[in-house]
Amino acid sequence: MKYSDIEFDTYLKNYPDKNGYFGKYGGAFVPDDLKKAMDEITEAYFTICKSSKFISELRRIRREFQGRPTPISYLERLSSTIGNVQLYVKREDLNHTGAHKLNHCMGEALLAKYMGKKKIIAETGAGQHGVALATAAAYFGLECDIYMGAVDIKKQAPNVARMKILGANVVEVTDGLQTLKEAVDAAFAAYLKDYKNTIYCIGSVVGPHPFPMMVRDFQSIVGIEAREQFLEMTGELPDAVVACVGGGSNAMGIFSGFLNDPVEIYGVEPLGRGNKLGDHAASLNYGSEGIMHGFNSIMLKDENGDPAPVYSVASGLDYPSSGPEHAFLRDCGRVKYDVIDDEKAIDAFFKLSRLEGIIPAIESSHAVAYAMELGKKMGKGSILINLSGRGDKDMDFVIEKYGIR
């Protein structure tokens, strides 16, 4: 399907379709028993989330607990280093727990509470999703298990400590590369054993239907706020919107607010150490169609057609696929997907810290780095970056690996 064939003014109502597909991407490729659980969640979501009680409660939580709306900040000093293009950031680092993840975690946990579930489980890479879900579990009085790869546990020690303090059970995953993909595998296996009492709160716009849709919808508050705020600040829309993409939840959150506008949209994937398979996690740029973790999308494959090993300096981006909606938006041409390597991301991490007093997550640093390059090419105009999280979790790792620049 081409960009010109899509009615973007009604896009969010029409996509995904009733079977969870964005074009040919998406669906629910799960065992029959788990299919029943997915259907239960879908029915509950469409019922509960249209109720004024649920909506009012979620709005109250966002306002009184999360600290929404988060602001937009103008990056005057960083902008001056790239020429005439003006850079702005949507400050999801100021959302409670320090990242965008709480937007969908509070929604998913509230849904679990309404459904009578006793436990929520999830995977985490950088730890931000794990912290957000542990926070939601504590808020609603639910049990919480967080599956995390052993490599990421070592890289993200501050977030591991936060999860434990919040009362979550952090389950170390030692299979395979011991990172995000293996954490998802382990969490799915645990969910299969106890789906009647549990909800698996997927951490991005991935997984079987209805999760890509649900997470996007809960994250759309970012785009709704950002569009309104940018118009109020400047009197016009940004020329471009930029966000990092792993699974893609923060990106879909902000992109959703601008899909029907004359705005260029860019998703930034991690090129890691280079374009050799195993050295990056840029599935939308180097992958092909495939099914994993219950959904059809674009994924990186090894010689056997299985999910390939991936790498990124950012733990939250090292996933061998991307959300099905991102694959759809790539194919139809509405969103452009490009890459930034480790070195440029780390350079942006320090530049934003030194010039603006904002320490970004390494994930977000990929978007900042790309926006700086894009701004030099544009020559004039404005770019809005989704600063998806703060870098507290990354500081020890960055100092140990790169020193202080």
C-alpha positions as CSV (number, residue, x, y, z in Angstrom):
1,M,0.0,0.0,0.0
2,K,1.2,3.5,-0.9
3,Y,1.3,6.6,1.3
4,S,-1.2,8.3,-1.0
5,D,-3.7,5.4,-0.5
6,I,-4.0,5.9,3.2
7,E,-6.5,8.3,4.9
8,F,-4.3,9.5,7.7
9,D,-7.0,11.6,9.3
10,T,-8.7,8.4,10.3
11,Y,-5.6,6.3,10.4
12,L,-5.6,5.5,14.2
13,K,-9.2,4.2,13.9
14,N,-8.5,2.0,10.9
15,Y,-5.1,0.5,11.8
16,P,-4.7,-2.2,12.8
17,D,-7.6,-4.1,11.3
18,K,-9.8,-6.4,13.5
19,N,-7.3,-9.1,13.2
20,G,-4.4,-6.9,14.4
21,Y,-2.8,-6.3,11.0
22,F,-1.1,-3.2,9.7
23,G,-1.2,-4.1,6.0
24,K,0.6,-7.5,6.0
25,Y,2.4,-7.0,9.3
26,G,1.2,-7.8,12.8
27,G,-1.3,-10.6,13.7
28,A,-1.2,-13.0,16.6
29,F,1.0,-16.1,16.0
30,V,0.5,-17.9,19.3
31,P,-0.5,-21.3,20.6
32,D,-4.3,-21.9,20.8
33,D,-4.4,-21.6,24.6
34,L,-2.6,-18.3,24.5
35,K,-4.9,-17.1,21.6
36,K,-7.8,-17.3,24.1
37,A,-5.8,-15.1,26.5
38,M,-5.1,-12.6,23.7
39,D,-8.8,-12.5,22.7
40,E,-9.7,-11.9,26.4
41,I,-7.3,-9.0,26.6
42,T,-8.5,-7.6,23.3
43,E,-12.2,-7.8,24.4
44,A,-11.4,-6.2,27.7
45,Y,-9.3,-3.4,26.1
46,F,-12.0,-2.5,23.7
47,T,-14.7,-2.6,26.4
48,I,-12.9,-1.0,29.4
49,C,-10.8,1.6,27.6
50,K,-14.0,3.1,26.1
51,S,-15.5,3.6,29.5
52,S,-15.5,7.0,31.1
53,K,-14.4,5.5,34.4
54,F,-11.2,3.9,32.9
55,I,-10.4,7.0,30.9
56,S,-10.9,9.4,33.9
57,E,-8.8,7.2,36.1
58,L,-6.0,7.1,33.6
59,R,-6.1,10.8,33.1
60,R,-5.9,11.4,36.8
61,I,-2.9,9.0,37.2
62,R,-1.1,10.8,34.4
63,R,-1.8,14.2,35.9
64,E,-1.3,13.4,39.6
65,F,1.2,10.6,39.6
66,Q,3.2,10.7,36.4
67,G,3.5,14.4,36.2
68,R,2.1,14.8,32.7
69,P,2.1,16.8,30.5
70,T,5.8,16.7,30.1
71,P,7.2,19.9,28.5
72,I,9.0,20.7,25.3
73,S,12.4,22.3,25.7
74,Y,14.2,24.5,23.1
75,L,17.9,23.5,22.7
76,E,19.4,26.9,21.9
77,R,23.0,26.1,22.5
78,L,23.0,22.8,20.8
79,S,21.1,24.3,17.8
80,S,23.8,27.0,17.5
81,T,26.4,24.2,16.8
82,I,24.6,22.9,13.7
83,G,23.6,26.1,11.9
84,N,20.2,27.7,11.4
85,V,18.0,24.7,12.2
86,Q,16.3,24.9,15.6
87,L,16.2,21.8,17.8
88,Y,13.5,21.0,20.4
89,V,13.0,18.0,22.6
90,K,9.9,16.4,24.1
91,R,10.9,15.7,27.7
92,E,9.8,12.2,28.4
93,D,12.9,12.1,30.7
94,L,10.7,14.1,33.0
95,N,7.9,11.6,33.1
96,H,7.9,9.8,36.4
97,T,10.5,7.0,36.5
98,G,12.5,8.8,33.9
99,A,11.2,7.6,30.5
100,H,8.2,7.2,28.3
101,K,7.6,3.6,29.5
102,L,5.3,4.5,32.3
103,N,2.7,5.8,29.8
104,H,1.8,2.3,28.7
105,C,2.7,0.5,31.9
106,M,0.2,2.4,34.0
107,G,-2.4,1.7,31.3
108,E,-1.6,-2.0,31.1
109,A,-1.6,-2.4,34.9
110,L,-4.9,-0.5,35.2
111,L,-6.3,-2.9,32.6
112,A,-4.9,-5.9,34.5
113,K,-6.6,-4.6,37.7
114,Y,-9.9,-4.2,35.9
115,M,-9.6,-7.7,34.5
116,G,-9.0,-9.2,38.0
117,K,-5.5,-10.3,37.3
118,K,-3.2,-10.8,40.3
119,K,0.2,-10.5,38.6
120,I,1.9,-8.7,35.8
121,I,5.1,-9.9,34.1
122,A,7.4,-8.4,31.5
123,E,10.8,-8.3,29.9
124,T,13.2,-5.4,30.0
125,G,16.4,-4.4,28.2
126,A,17.6,-1.1,29.4
127,G,15.6,-1.5,32.6
128,Q,13.3,1.5,32.0
129,H,10.3,-0.7,31.1
130,G,11.0,-2.9,34.1
131,V,11.2,0.0,36.5
132,A,8.0,1.5,35.0
133,L,6.1,-1.8,35.4
134,A,7.5,-2.4,38.9
135,T,6.2,1.1,39.7
136,A,2.8,0.4,38.3
137,A,2.6,-2.9,40.2
138,A,3.4,-1.1,43.4
139,Y,0.8,1.5,42.7
140,F,-2.0,-1.0,42.0
141,G,-0.9,-3.6,44.6
142,L,0.0,-6.3,42.0
143,E,2.7,-9.0,42.0
144,C,5.4,-8.3,39.4
145,D,8.1,-10.5,37.7
146,I,10.6,-8.8,35.4
147,Y,12.8,-10.9,33.1
148,M,16.1,-9.4,32.2
149,G,19.2,-10.7,30.4
150,A,22.3,-11.2,32.5
151,V,24.3,-8.9,30.2
152,D,21.8,-6.1,30.7
153,I,21.6,-6.7,34.4
154,K,25.3,-5.9,34.6
155,K,25.0,-2.9,32.3
156,Q,21.9,-1.4,34.0
157,A,22.6,-2.1,37.7
158,P,20.9,1.2,38.9
159,N,17.6,0.1,37.3
160,V,17.9,-3.4,38.7
161,A,18.2,-1.9,42.1
162,R,15.2,0.3,41.5
163,M,13.1,-2.6,40.4
164,K,14.0,-4.6,43.6
165,I,13.3,-1.6,45.9
166,L,9.9,-1.3,44.2
167,G,9.1,-4.9,45.2
168,A,9.5,-6.6,41.8
169,N,11.1,-10.0,41.4
170,V,14.0,-9.6,38.8
171,V,14.5,-12.9,37.0
172,E,18.0,-13.2,35.5
173,V,18.0,-14.8,32.0
174,T,21.2,-16.6,31.1
175,D,20.2,-18.2,27.7
176,G,21.8,-17.2,24.4
177,L,23.2,-13.7,24.2
178,Q,21.6,-12.9,27.6
179,T,20.0,-9.7,26.3
180,L,16.5,-8.4,25.4
181,K,15.5,-11.1,22.9
182,E,16.2,-13.8,25.4
183,A,14.3,-11.9,28.1
184,V,11.2,-11.8,25.9
185,D,11.5,-15.5,25.3
186,A,11.7,-16.2,29.0
187,A,8.8,-13.9,29.8
188,F,6.6,-15.5,27.1
189,A,7.4,-19.0,28.5
190,A,6.4,-17.9,32.0
191,Y,3.2,-16.3,30.7
192,L,2.1,-19.5,29.0
193,K,2.2,-21.3,32.3
194,D,-0.1,-18.9,34.2
195,Y,-2.0,-16.7,31.7
196,K,-5.3,-17.1,33.7
197,N,-4.0,-15.1,36.6
198,T,-1.3,-13.0,34.8
199,I,-1.0,-10.4,32.1
200,Y,2.2,-10.1,30.1
201,C,2.7,-6.3,29.8
202,I,4.8,-6.2,26.7
203,G,7.3,-3.3,26.7
204,S,7.0,-2.0,23.2
205,V,4.8,-1.9,20.1
206,V,5.7,-5.6,19.4
207,G,4.2,-9.0,20.2
208,P,0.9,-10.5,19.2
209,H,-2.2,-8.4,18.8
210,P,-3.5,-6.5,20.7
211,F,-0.2,-5.3,22.2
212,P,1.2,-3.3,19.3
213,M,-2.1,-1.4,19.2
214,M,-2.5,-1.0,23.0
215,V,1.0,0.2,23.6
216,R,0.7,2.7,20.7
217,D,-2.6,4.0,22.0
218,F,-1.3,4.4,25.6
219,Q,1.9,6.1,24.2
220,S,-0.1,8.4,21.8
221,I,-0.4,10.9,24.7
222,V,3.2,11.9,23.8
223,G,2.3,12.9,20.3
224,I,-1.0,14.6,21.4
225,E,0.8,16.7,23.9
226,A,3.8,17.5,21.7
227,R,1.7,18.7,18.7
228,E,-0.3,21.0,20.9
229,Q,2.8,22.3,22.8
230,F,4.9,22.9,19.7
231,L,2.1,24.9,18.0
232,E,1.7,27.0,21.2
233,M,5.4,27.6,21.5
234,T,6.2,28.5,17.9
235,G,2.9,29.1,16.1
236,E,3.6,26.3,13.6
237,L,4.4,22.6,13.3
238,P,8.0,21.3,13.3
239,D,9.5,20.5,9.9
240,A,10.7,17.1,11.2
241,V,10.0,14.8,14.1
242,V,12.8,12.3,15.1
243,A,12.7,9.4,17.5
244,C,14.9,6.3,18.2
245,V,13.5,2.9,17.2
246,G,14.2,-0.5,18.8
247,G,10.8,-2.1,19.3
248,G,9.5,1.3,18.7
249,S,7.1,2.4,21.5
250,N,8.4,5.9,22.1
251,A,8.6,6.5,18.4
252,M,5.0,5.4,17.7
253,G,3.9,7.6,20.6
254,I,5.2,10.8,19.1
255,F,4.8,9.8,15.5
256,S,1.0,9.2,16.0
257,G,0.5,12.9,16.7
258,F,1.9,14.0,13.4
259,L,1.0,11.3,10.8
260,N,-1.7,13.5,9.2
261,D,0.5,16.6,9.1
262,P,2.9,18.0,6.5
263,V,5.8,16.9,8.7
264,E,8.8,14.7,7.8
265,I,9.1,11.8,10.3
266,Y,12.3,9.9,11.0
267,G,12.9,6.7,13.0
268,V,16.5,6.1,14.0
269,E,17.8,2.6,14.5
270,P,21.1,1.5,16.1
271,L,23.9,0.8,13.7
272,G,26.1,-0.3,16.6
273,R,29.6,-1.2,15.4
274,G,28.7,-1.3,11.7
275,N,26.5,-2.9,9.1
276,K,27.8,-6.5,9.5
277,L,25.2,-8.9,10.8
278,G,25.7,-9.2,14.6
279,D,27.2,-5.8,14.9
280,H,23.9,-3.8,14.8
281,A,20.1,-4.0,15.5
282,A,18.8,-2.1,12.5
283,S,16.1,-4.5,11.4
284,L,14.1,-2.0,9.3
285,N,17.2,-1.1,7.3
286,Y,18.8,-4.5,6.9
287,G,16.1,-7.1,7.7
288,S,13.4,-9.0,5.9
289,E,9.9,-10.2,6.7
290,G,9.6,-12.8,9.4
291,I,7.7,-14.0,12.4
292,M,9.0,-13.9,16.0
293,H,7.4,-13.4,19.5
294,G,4.0,-13.8,18.0
295,F,3.9,-11.2,15.3
296,N,4.9,-10.7,11.7
297,S,7.3,-7.8,10.9
298,I,10.7,-7.0,9.6
299,M,13.5,-8.9,11.4
300,L,17.2,-9.6,11.2
301,K,17.8,-13.3,10.3
302,D,20.7,-15.7,10.5
303,E,21.6,-18.2,7.8
304,N,18.8,-20.5,9.1
305,G,16.1,-17.9,9.0
306,D,16.0,-17.5,12.8
307,P,16.4,-14.2,14.6
308,A,19.9,-13.1,14.2
309,P,22.3,-12.0,17.1
310,V,22.1,-8.2,17.5
311,Y,24.1,-5.6,19.2
312,S,23.8,-2.0,20.4
313,V,25.4,0.1,23.0
314,A,21.9,0.9,24.0
315,S,20.3,-2.0,25.9
316,G,16.8,-0.9,25.0
317,L,17.5,-1.0,21.3
318,D,19.2,-4.4,20.8
319,Y,16.2,-6.3,19.5
320,P,16.2,-8.2,16.2
321,S,12.8,-6.9,15.0
322,S,10.6,-3.8,15.2
323,G,7.0,-3.2,15.7
324,P,4.7,-4.2,12.8
325,E,3.3,-0.7,12.6
326,H,6.8,0.6,11.9
327,A,7.2,-1.9,9.1
328,F,4.0,-0.8,7.6
329,L,4.9,2.9,7.8
330,R,8.2,2.2,6.3
331,D,6.7,0.3,3.4
332,C,4.1,2.9,2.6
333,G,6.7,5.7,2.8
334,R,5.2,7.8,5.5
335,V,8.2,7.4,7.9
336,K,11.8,7.3,6.9
337,Y,14.1,4.9,8.8
338,D,17.8,5.5,9.1
339,V,20.7,4.6,11.4
340,I,23.2,6.0,13.9
341,D,26.2,4.1,15.2
342,D,27.5,3.8,18.8
343,E,30.1,6.5,18.5
344,K,27.8,9.2,17.2
345,A,25.2,8.3,19.8
346,I,27.8,8.6,22.6
347,D,29.1,11.9,21.2
348,A,25.5,13.2,21.3
349,F,25.1,11.9,24.9
350,F,27.9,14.2,26.0
351,K,27.0,17.2,23.8
352,L,23.5,17.4,25.1
353,S,24.7,17.0,28.7
354,R,27.4,19.7,28.4
355,L,25.5,22.2,26.3
356,E,22.0,21.9,27.7
357,G,22.2,20.3,31.1
358,I,20.2,17.3,30.0
359,I,21.7,13.8,30.4
360,P,19.9,11.6,27.9
361,A,19.4,7.9,27.8
362,I,21.8,6.3,25.3
363,E,18.7,5.2,23.4
364,S,17.5,8.8,23.1
365,S,21.0,9.9,22.2
366,H,20.6,8.1,18.8
367,A,17.7,10.4,18.0
368,V,19.7,13.5,19.2
369,A,22.7,12.5,17.0
370,Y,20.5,11.9,14.0
371,A,18.7,15.2,14.4
372,M,22.0,17.1,14.5
373,E,23.1,15.5,11.2
374,L,19.6,16.1,9.7
375,G,19.7,19.7,10.8
376,K,23.0,20.3,9.0
377,K,21.5,18.9,5.8
378,M,18.2,20.9,6.1
379,G,19.9,24.3,6.5
380,K,16.8,25.9,8.0
381,G,13.6,24.9,9.9
382,S,12.9,23.1,13.1
383,I,13.2,19.5,14.4
384,L,11.4,18.0,17.3
385,I,13.2,15.1,19.0
386,N,11.5,12.7,21.4
387,L,13.9,12.5,24.3
388,S,12.5,9.1,25.4
389,G,14.4,8.8,28.7
390,R,17.1,10.2,31.0
391,G,20.6,8.8,31.2
392,D,21.0,8.2,35.0
393,K,20.8,4.4,34.2
394,D,23.7,4.7,31.7
395,M,26.2,6.9,33.5
396,D,28.3,4.2,35.2
397,F,28.4,2.2,32.0
398,V,29.4,5.2,29.8
399,I,32.1,6.3,32.2
400,E,33.6,2.8,32.5
401,K,33.5,2.2,28.7
402,Y,34.2,5.7,27.3
403,G,35.5,7.9,30.2
404,I,34.6,11.5,30.5
405,R,34.9,13.5,27.3
